[in-house]
């Protein structure tokens, strides 16, 4: 347990409002409660529709105030690559039987979109609707911690979102016809192959094995290296990309066929098409 003087307050306004999203990243707050940040508002920016805080006189932004260690905050810094931290003053509160009890104001850290990135690319943080999965994470966290109902109704419940793809819309890696042109490896054989060359990474994605040449480095080099010789579908579903529709799998075998398809489609959308092949 971290010493009290090593603890800081962090106002989560996006997926980190959800305790599952924090826990799968190894972050366990010693205390969490709803809080209000005055003269800010919630909006959803970037093409993915991520939550962001921006100054707006007369508005209120509600989130979950987590008390975490400075080490946890450093871990969040490494995750929130599109954001910078701002020091703000927030008012925590508790809601019981629809009665809200306010507490003393505290200084907290909140992440806002990095203005340097905005200067370089003004369209980068343009408003876009969140995905259904992402919005479900926020709503689940808001309900668990008892965020202000009026705020939740306005900003989370009654808003447009990008619905989950239907199963027939999901893309997947197509394996060429079984003509013997591709080798068939066991998971252990894949792990051994991965050890041969530092810049050539092999990893499994469901029943397929992917090979990445990381020369020259790309945007996702660090992430791919971290998952080398692993079952990527489990690393994503169990440790990175929480989906309330499916829950958190304890092992790869716990991942349903439907979720495996969604993960494979996400890899194609986020890491392959238009990114690694450029």
Order of alpha helices (4+ residues) and beta strands (2+ residues): beta-alpha-beta-beta-alpha-beta-beta-alpha-beta-alpha-alpha-beta-alpha-beta-beta-alpha-alpha-alpha
